[in-house]
Structure formats: C-alpha cells, structure tokens
Amino acid sequence: MAIGVSVYAPELGDGTEPAAHAHPVLQGLAEFQEHLGGRLTIMLLKGIGRPFDVNEVRTDLMLQSIETLKRIEAGRTAASAKKAS
C-alpha cells in the first residue's frame, strides 16, 4: 500500500551543476564533515531500530541513487496524471 510520500525533491539537485561546483548533496556532506572536525560519521539504518554508522560515502552511488529517486518520482507523477485523465 503506497502512502504517496515524495521520494525526490528538487533540492537534491538536477545533475546539471557545472563541473566546477560540487553537487549540492556532496557539498553538504563535505561541509558537515568539516563541521565535525575531520572524520565524517553518518548514521544510517539497516532496518527499523537497527542503526549503523558510516565514515565514507561513495559519491558515484550517491549520485546514482539521487537519479533513481528522481526517475521513481517522475514515474509516479506520470501515472497520477494518466489516472486523472
């Protein structure tokens, strides 16, 4: 059962950022790492109530994941528009 929560937001970036500028998510991670004073630590979830810490983010997979979320959201939007007509 879908609850209709968006999985993508334009603030995640559209992938058209100039090469000289970091992707907004990657830039945010770099700023967060600097704020922490060196080592990046992000808590993720393996499941409900099962957190774990990561110290590295593979930028290629992060950008691929953002694109996947964008495609999913676009598909939902298209399906909703088709259903409404």
ABEGO torsion letter per residue (X at the ends): XBAGBBABBAAAEAGABBAABBBAAAAAAAAAAAAAGGBBBBBBBABBGBBBBBABBBAAAAAAAAAAAAAAAAAAAAAAAAAAX
